[in-house]
Amino acid sequence: MNRVIFDKAKKDIDKLPSYITRKLLKWAEEVEMSGIREIRKYSGYHDEPLKGFRNGQRSIRLSASYRAIYTERASGEIDLIIVIEVNKHKY
């Protein structure tokens, strides 16, 4: 399983608090070890499909205030699009 981190997401990651970066990297490692479909079963990440202009994308919760938004390719690769700080449902 490979992952692609878009330039925007790389810049976002550099600005994150260290505990958020650690959780994101832990999620990425778990996805590589077990596959995204297995990790989606873990309730702690609150992995969910998005709607509206983000239809086709999914998000995980890194904390109450941070979300990582990604897409999954048919090949199983993950494209990390953006990491954002949110207010309730502002993404």
C-alpha positions as MATLAB code, in Angstrom:
seq = 'MNRVIFDKAKKDIDKLPSYITRKLLKWAEEVEMSGIREIRKYSGYHDEPLKGFRNGQRSIRLSASYRAIYTERASGEIDLIIVIEVNKHKY';
ca = [
       0.000    0.000    0.000;
       1.391    3.350   -0.977;
       0.241    6.785    0.001;
       0.489   10.069   -1.779;
       0.737   13.248    0.249;
      -0.156   16.285   -1.796;
       1.957   19.439   -1.448;
      -0.854   21.254    0.380;
      -1.092   18.438    2.915;
       2.703   18.454    3.415;
       2.577   22.169    4.232;
      -0.363   21.586    6.575;
       1.502   18.808    8.399;
       4.512   21.053    8.993;
       2.255   23.528   10.833;
       0.459   20.984   13.043;
       0.971   20.535   16.765;
       3.282   17.581   17.359;
       0.592   15.402   18.951;
      -1.577   15.762   15.826;
       1.345   14.877   13.560;
       2.027   11.788   15.668;
      -1.602   10.651   15.412;
      -1.636   11.194   11.638;
       1.575    9.206   11.201;
       0.239    6.448   13.463;
      -2.907    6.252   11.303;
      -0.767    6.088    8.137;
       1.348    3.265    9.602;
      -1.767    1.325   10.611;
      -3.211    1.772    7.124;
       0.009    0.446    5.600;
       0.067   -2.551    7.950;
      -3.608   -3.528    7.939;
      -5.187   -1.782    4.966;
      -7.637    1.097    4.932;
     -10.737   -1.087    5.074;
      -9.600   -2.657    8.352;
      -8.627    0.682    9.872;
     -12.049    2.134    9.002;
     -13.492   -0.336   11.508;
     -11.615    1.405   14.355;
     -14.090    3.787   15.939;
     -11.339    6.052   17.299;
     -10.636    7.629   13.921;
     -14.298    8.313   13.078;
     -13.558    7.595    9.419;
     -16.510    8.843    7.410;
     -17.470    9.688    3.836;
     -17.962   13.365    3.091;
     -20.784   15.016    1.191;
     -21.316   18.084   -0.945;
     -18.288   19.453   -2.749;
     -16.147   16.855   -0.962;
     -18.236   13.937   -2.227;
     -15.926   10.994   -2.933;
     -13.526   12.013   -0.171;
     -13.330   10.734    3.391;
     -12.158   12.250    6.655;
     -10.639   11.002    9.865;
     -10.600   12.825   13.170;
      -7.164   13.520   14.517;
      -8.674   15.415   17.466;
     -11.798   17.420   18.194;
     -10.342   20.251   16.108;
      -8.332   18.563   13.349;
      -9.363   16.423   10.385;
      -7.380   14.715    7.659;
      -9.182   14.437    4.345;
      -8.185   11.704    1.915;
      -9.303    9.662   -1.053;
      -8.775    5.999   -1.771;
      -7.806    4.838   -5.239;
      -9.111    1.606   -6.707;
      -5.597    0.199   -6.231;
      -5.855    0.772   -2.474;
      -3.473    3.723   -2.441;
      -4.395    6.633   -0.206;
      -4.112   10.236   -1.359;
      -3.877   12.587    1.619;
      -5.393   15.811    0.371;
      -5.452   18.215    3.298;
      -5.221   18.453    7.064;
      -7.472   21.143    8.471;
      -8.442   22.720   11.735;
     -12.226   22.862   11.895;
     -15.105   24.227   13.823;
     -18.054   21.899   13.965;
     -18.901   20.811   10.407;
     -16.973   23.576    8.710;
     -15.351   21.160    6.282;
];
